[in-house]
Amino acid sequence: MAESNYTGLPSFNYTQEIVELFDKHDMGEFWESMPEAYFDVDIKGKQYLISVDESLMIQLLEIAKSQEVSIQSLVDSWLKEKVLEVS
């Protein structure tokens, strides 16, 4: 790999700026200047995929967008509410 001219990772105001940087540069160029990260991983957690009719999915996407939440969060919260009602 060619010698890098970068001395450290610049600061960013927006996530898109980071994406654009790493679209053009190898993360290895900044490896030594990156802080160590520590996080917990829940290896017991599982997620399941389900099929949703296209017309229903379009409606769900519109609702999620209007509420400024991800579709995953929206559907997850609705399913939890419904399960509590039935339980």
N, C-alpha and C positions, 0 to 999 in steps of 0.2 A: 504494500500500500504506500502511496506517496506521502511525503512528509506534510503534516498539517500546519497551516498558518494560524489556526485558532488557539487561543490561550485559555478559553473558558466558554461555558455556555452562556449566551446572552440572556437578559431578562425579557419576558414577554408580557404583553397586555391581553392578548387573545390566544385561545387555543389554536386557531387557524395559523397563527404565526409559527408556532412550534411544528405543526404539520408541514408547512411549507419549507421550513429549515431542514427537516429530516427527509423530505422528498428530494432535496438536493445534496444532502451530506450524509455520510455514514455515522451512525451513533457512536461508533468506536473512536471517532475523532474527539469526542467529548467525554469519553469514559472516565478518565482520571479526575475530571472536574465535577462529575456528578455526585450528589450526596447519596449516602447509603439509605436505602429504604427498608423499613420493617413493617410487616403486615401479617395479620392472621388469615389463615385459609381454612374455611370450613369444608373439609373433604367429605363430610357426611351429607351435605346439602345436595339435593337433586332437583332438576328442573325437567318438566315434561312439555313436549310440543303437542299442540292439538290443531286440527284443521278447522278453519272458519270460512264460511261461505263468503264469496267476494263482495257481495252487496252489504253484508253485515260488517265486513272488515272496513269497507269505505266509510260506513257510518261511525264505526269505532274510531277510526283515524281522525275524522272530523271532530268528534267529541273530545278526544284526547288533545288535539291541537287547540280547540277553544278553551280548554281548561289548563292549557300549558303544562301538561304532564305527558310522560311517555305512554304509549299504548300498553306497554307491559304493566306499568303502575296502575293505570286505569282498570284494566281487566282483572288484575290481581286483587285490587281493593273491592271491586264489585263481586267477585267470586267469594271473597272472605265474608262480605256482608250477607250474601245469599246463604252461605253455609251456616252462619250464625242464626239467621232467621229460621232455617229448617231444623236446626239442632235443638 
